[in-house]
Amino acid sequence: MRRPVARRLQVALAAAATAVGTTVGVVLAIPDASAATGGVTGYATQNGGTTGGAGGQTVKATTGTAIHAALCNRASSSTPIIIQVEGTINHGNTTKVSGDSCNTAADKIELKEISNVTIIGVGNGAVFDQLGIHIRDSSNIIIQNVTVKNVKKSGSPTSNGGDAIGMESTVRNVWVDHVSLEASGGESAGYDGLFDLKDDVQYVTLSYSTLRNSGRGGLIGSSETDTGNSYITFHHNSYQNIDSRTPLLRGGIAHIYNNYYVQLNESGINSRAGARARIDNNYFKSSKDVIGTFYTSEAGYWQVSGNIFDTVTWSSPGSENNPAGPNPTSNTSVSIPYSFTLDSASCVPSVVTATAGANKGLQVSNGSCTPTSPTAGPTTPGPTTPGPTTPGPTTPGPTTPGPTQGGTNLSIGAGSDGSSKASGTSYGDVRDGDMSTFWSPSGTTGTISIKWGSATAISRINIREASGSTGVIRNWRVLNGDTGAVLASGTGAGVITFTRTSMKKVTFEITSATGTPKVAEFETYA
């Protein structure tokens, strides 16, 4: 595999400090926040949505040890928690903490075998200096408004395999927002990727963030056989002075829109090994080979629309290089299951520069090239401003759930039945308002129903999986139990909307799953 040219990266470091975005030393005070603000977007809204620690205890931490202690002091590994971080987190103040609700390490911030956590920078800002953040075997995580810089895999000190933020091994539903990820060179200087996802990571959004001065921006899949990572959204991010991998995508699907790329030295979006990338309204400037399949004969695919290529150069095609330019055209089609609003590519440089990165006041775009300040406090996950500019799914799919849904849950006090039930579970457990009880089928597929004595009009259900089972449910159908008509079909549990229908019985049919499903609540709403 061709290696990035580290020399170019090193030469550019000095100039990069005065280019796009804010300099590292500038810190703007921001008010304390009790939860992420601005609204979850992209693929992190799917598969049941991403709420982080919403509704949980808020804890303040000024050391890495305190972050680990907050995780370990929870009642369980899934008890929601919001950790507000201020100050510099480094090797000197980060130690391993033990407990039943955590699995930590001394050389990184370890989010392992846990769920329902928000880490957010507050006050004068949070800087993880030479200390990476590692997410493994975890779900429903939010990381917001922090800087992670100079994480090394060789030299001293080392942390997290050289990744600023790394995810691996069955990770689901992570939202990383308004963060600054930085290195000071490429692999020869001891650094690896800024944002790496591998070994079964799905439903992740990286938004309003800066990635700078690194040989490698990030990868999705660690090898040509690691193709189970998918459903990743990158939007309103700034990539500056990166050799390659913005990102490198092996298999899976990525949605890449409204990003600002400046000085990609060797290559940019590298879709390979059957990957499919939808690339909308991005701005590429002073860069080389910004879209294509590079360093492999294993082809990837792309759908391109509305992008601007400003002083971009393209290499000639070869046996292991297939640049999309100089006149990029689509060679696949990618349907996006969530709503989103595109900024015009022409204003991407200004709107991304104003909003992306930590300590920018968590500003977002409203779709008209104007930065706006988000509403403070906890949010209901979902797109900030759903727009008509993109096609929706062909059949109604899951939208974004919050911890609760507006209106009355009509399942409380109703009846329930199903096709089968595993030992120790009950149909009634899905309508008792208790997330600690659940129904499971006797296998990986089955049906569960809510029923009433008289016809009841509903237009929305919420399938809430039990703790530790988020993401197990894959394909499903929602049926009118009276007629058998299919009301909706899709992938991943969560909130599902359909045409308002009156019926005595509504059925959720699981047609495929990665294990034994556990439905904690089957909520119904008018």
N, C-alpha and C positions, 0 to 999 in steps of 0.2 A: 504493500500500500504506500502511496506517495505521502511523504511527510510534509507538513507546513514549513514554510521558509521562515525560520525564527529570526533571521537577520532583519528582514523587512519589518517585522513586528517591533523589534528592539529599537530600530532607527525611528520608528513612528511614535514611540511612547512620549517623548517630550512634546511633540506637536499636538498629540491627542489631548493633553491637559487643557488646552485652550480651545478645543474644537467643540463639537456638539455636546450639549448637556452642561451640567454644573461641575465645577472642580470638586475633588474629593474633600478639600478642606472647608468648604462652605457648608455650614449646618444651620438650618432654619428651625427655630423652635416650633413645635406643633403641640396642640393641646393633647392631654391624656385622652385615650379612647378606650372604651370598654369592649369594643368588638370591631371587626373589620367594617369599613365603610365603603360606599360606592357601588356595591352590588356585584355579586359573583356573575361572571360572564363565561361564554364559551362552553367547551365540553365539560367543565367542572360543574355546570348546571344540570348535567344529565346523570343517569344511573342513581337517582335518588337525591342528587344535589349535594352541595358542599356548604355546611354551616359552621364548621370548625367548633369552637368552644361556646357558641352562642347559648345563653341560658345558664352557663356554669359560673363558678366562682372566678373572680378576677384577682390575680396575684401579681405583685410587682417584683421584678428581678433585676439586679444590677451585676450579677455574675453568672457564669455558666453553671456553677454548682447550684445556684438558686433556681435556675431554670429546671435542672434535673430534679431538685428537691420538690419543686411544685408538681412535677409529673408523678413523682413517687409518693407524694402525700395524698393523692386522690383516693377515693373509696375503692375505685376499680380502674382498670386500664382504659375503660370507655367513659368514665365520668367526665362530662364536659368541663373545660377549663380555658380561661383566657389569661395568657401570661404577657403582661406589659413589660417590655425590656427597655432600659435606658442605660447608656454608658458603653464602655468597651468590654467586650467579652473575648477572652483570650485563653491561652494554655495556662497561664498563671492563676486564673481564677475559676478554672473548670476542672472538676473532679467527678469521678464515678459516684453515683448515689444508688443505693439498693432499696428495693421495695417490691411488694406484690404487684403494683400497678405500673411498673416501669422496667426498662432494661437498658441502662445507660452505659456510657464509656467516658474515659478521661480525655480522649484526644479529639473529640468532636461533640457537637450537640446532637444527641442520639434520640430520634423519635422512632422507636422500634417496638413493634407488637402493641400498638396503642391506637386510639381513635379519639375524635372529637376534641381537637386542640387548636387554639389560635395563638400564634406568637406574633406580637405587633410592637414595633418600635414607637416610643412615646417621648414626650419632653424634648430634650435636646438631641435625640436620636440614639439609635442602637447600632454599634459597629462590631461585627464579628471579625476580629483581626487574626488572620492566619488560622482560623478555626472554622471548618465547614459544618454544614447542617446536613444530616443524614436521615433519610426517611426509609424505613424498611418494614415490610409486613404490616402496614398501617393504612388507615383510611380516614377520610373527613378531616383534613388538615388545612389550615390557613396560615400562611406566612406573609406578613405585610410590613412595609415601611422599615426595612432593615438594610444595612450594607454588609456584604460579605466580601472580604478582599484578601488576596495574596495567600490562598490556600495551596499548599504544596504536597506533592507526592514523593519528592526526593529533596534532599537537603535537610535543613532544620529550621523550625520544627515542621513535622509532617502532620497531615490531618485529612481524613475522608478520601483517601486515594487521590488527592489533588483536586477534588471537585468542590466548587463553592456551595452548590446545592446538588445533592445526589439522591436519587430514588431507585430502589430496587426490590425485587422479590414480592410480588403481589401487593402492589400499592394501588389504592383507588381513591379518587376524588380529592385532589389537592389543588388549591388556588394559591398561587404565588403572585403577589401584586405589589407594585410600587417598591421594588427592591433594586438595589444597586449591586451588581456582581462584577468584580474587578480582579484582574491579575496584573503582573508586571513582566510578562513575557510568555514564551511558549514552553513546549515540553523540555527543551534543553536547559531551560532555567528552573525546571522543577515543577511546572504547573501542568494541570490537565484540563478538564472541561469546566465551564462555568455552570452548566445546567444539564446534567446527565440523567437519563432515564433508561432502565434496563431490567430484564427478567420479569416481565409481566406487570407493567405499569400502565394504567388506563385512566381516562377522564381527568385530565390535568389542564389547567389554564395558567399561562404566564402572561401577565398584562402590565402595561405601564411601567416597565422596568428597563434598566440600562445594563448592557453587557459590553465590557471594554477591555482593551489591551491584553488580549489573550490569544494563544495559538488556536484554541478550540472554543467555539461558542457553546456547543453542546450536542449530545447525540440522543437518539431514540432507538435503542437496540445496540448491544455491544458487539454483535457479529452478524454475518449474513444469515445465521440460523436463529438469531434472537429476534424473531419477527412478531411476537405476541404483544408488543407494546403499541398502543393505539389511542385514538380519540384525544388528541392534544391540540390545544389552541394557543397560538402566539399572536397577540395583538397590541398595538401601540407601544412596542418596545423599540429601544434605540440600540443598534449594534454598531460599535465604533472600533476600528483598528483590530479586526479579528482576521486571523489567517484563513480559517475554514470552519465548517460545521455550524451553520446558522439557520436551521440545524442540519445535522446528518440524520436522515430518516431511513431506517431499515424496516420495511414492512409497515403495516398499519396505515392510519389516516391522520393527517394533520391539516388544520385550518390556519392559514398564515395571512393576516390582513393588517393593513395600516401600520406597518413597521417601517422604521427609518434605518437604512443601512448605509454606512459611510466607511469607506476604506476596508473592504473585504479583500484581503491581499491575494489569496489563491483561489478560493471558491466560496460559494454562499450556501444556498438551500440545495442540499445534496440528497435527492430522492433516489433510492436504490432498493434492490432486492424486493421488488413488487410493491413498494410504498406508493401511496397516492397523496399528493399534496394539493390543496386548493389555495391559490396564492392571489389575493385580491387587494388592489389599491395600495400597494407598497411603493416606497420611493428608494431607489438604489442610486448611490452617488459615488463616483470615483472608485470603482470596484471592478473586479474581474470575475467572469464566469459565475454570475450571481444565482443562476438556476440551472439545474441539469442533473445528470448522473455522472459522478466522477470517481476515479480510482478503482473502478470495478466494471466487469462486463455484465453484472446482474442489474438489469434495467429497473428503473423506477419511473413514476408517471406524475404528471402535473396538469392542473387546470389553471390557466392564467387569465386575469381580467383586470383592466384598469391600472396596471402598474406603470411607473415612470422610470426610465433608465437614463440617468444623467451621467454622461462620461463613463460608460461601462464598456469594458473590452471583453472580447470572447475569443477563446482558443479554438483551434480546428478540431473537428471530431476525430476520434481515434478508437482503438479497440477497447480502451478502458475510460474513455471520456466522451460524453455525449452532452455538450452544452445546449441549452434550450435556445440560445440566441445565435445570431444577432437580432432575429425577429421572432421572439418566443410565441409559440402557439400551443394550444391545449392538445394533449394526447390522451386524456381521460376525462371523466366527469365525476364530481364528488358532490353528493347531496348533504347539506348541513341540517341537522335536526333541530337547531335552536334559532331564535330570532337574533338579528344583530343589525346595527346601522353602520354603514361605511362612511368615513370621512373621505372627501376627495383626495386622491393621491397628491395633488399639487400643494395641499396644505399640511401634509403629513410632517414635513420637517419642522414647521413651526409648532404644531399642536403637540407632537411627541416631545420636542425639546422643552416645552412648557410643562408637561405633565409627567414624564417618565422618570422614575428613580425615587429613592428614598428622600424624605425631608422636603417634598415638593407640595405639602399640604393635601396630598391624596386627591389632587384634581383629576378629573376624567374628561373625556370628550362627549359632547352631546350630539355628535353626528353632523354638525354644521361648522366644524373647524373652530369651535370656540371652547376653550377649557372652562369647566364648571366645577365648583366645589361641591362635594357630595354631602348628603345629609349626615350629620353626626349621629353616632350611636349604632346599636345593632341594626342590621339590615335583614330584609327578606331576600334570600338569594334569588338571583334571576337576572336577565339582561337589563341593563340600565334603561335603554330605550329601544324596544323592539321595533324593527323597521321593515318596510315592505320591499326593500331593495334586494332581498335574497329569497330564493324559493324555500318553502318549508318542506317537511317530509311528505311523501305521497300518502301516508296514512298517519293519523294523529299519533304523536309519540309523547313520551314523558316530558313535562315541562319542569320547572324548578320548584322543588318543595322547600318550605321552611319547616321549622320544628313543629309548627301547627299551621293549619290552613284557615282562611277567613270563613266565617259562617259556622253553622252547627253541624257537627259530625252526626249524620243520620244513622250511622251504624250502632251507636249507643242505644240500647234498648230494642234493637232489631234481632232477628234470628240469623242463623248461619248453618251451612252444611257444606259438604265437599265430597270429592271422589274417594279420598282415603285419608288416613291420618297415621302418622308414626306413633309408636308407643310413647306414652307420657305427654302427648300433645292433645289439644282440643280445638274444635271449630270455634267454640265460644271465646277462645283466647284472642281472636283477631278483632273482637268488638268490645273488649273490656276496658279500653283506655290504659292498659298496663303494658309498657314496652318490655317488661321482664318475662312475660308469658308469650307463647307463640304456637302456631300450627305449622306442622311439617307434613308433607305427603309421605307415603311409605317408600317412595323412590325419589327420583330427581324431577319428576313431572307430576302434575295433578291439577285439580281445580278446587277453589274455595269460593263460597258465595255468601252474600248478604241478602236477606229476604225480609219482606214486610207483609203484613196482613192485607194491605191495600196498595194500589199502584202509587208509587212515589217517584217524583221527577228528580233526576240527578244529572249533572253534567261534568262531574269531576270526581275522581277517586284518588286516594293516596295509599299506595302499598308501601308499608314501612317494614323493612327487614330488621330482624333482631340484631342486637349488638354482636359483632364478630362475624356476621354473615352478609354484610353489605357487599353487593356486587355478585352474589351467588346466582340470583335470578337473571337469566339472559333473555330468551325470547318469550313473548307472552301474547295473549289475546284477551280482550274484554268483550264479554258476550251479554246480550239481553237474555236473561234467564227464562223469560216468558216465551220468546220466539226463536232463540238460538242465533239471532243476527249478530254479526261482528260489529261492535261499536268502535273499536280501536285495536291496533296491534303495534308492536314495537319491541325494543330491547332495553333491558335495565329497569329495575323497579323505581318507584317514585310517584310523583303526581302525574296523572293521566287525564287529559280532557277530551271530551267528545260532544257531539250534538246532544243538547238537553233531551232526555228521553224519560217517559213515564213507564215504570215496570214494577213488578212485585219482587223481582229477583235479578241481581246483577252478579255475574260470575267472572272471576279472574282465573284464566287458564294459563298455567306455566307449561310451555312446550319444550323448553330446554333450560338447563342450569349447569353450573360448574361443580355442584355438590348438592347436598340436601338443602332445599330452601327452608327458611324459617321466616314466616310472615307474622310479625308481632302485632300489626294493626292493619286492618282493611277499612280505611275511612271512606265515607261517602258524603258528598256535598251537593246541594242544589245549585 
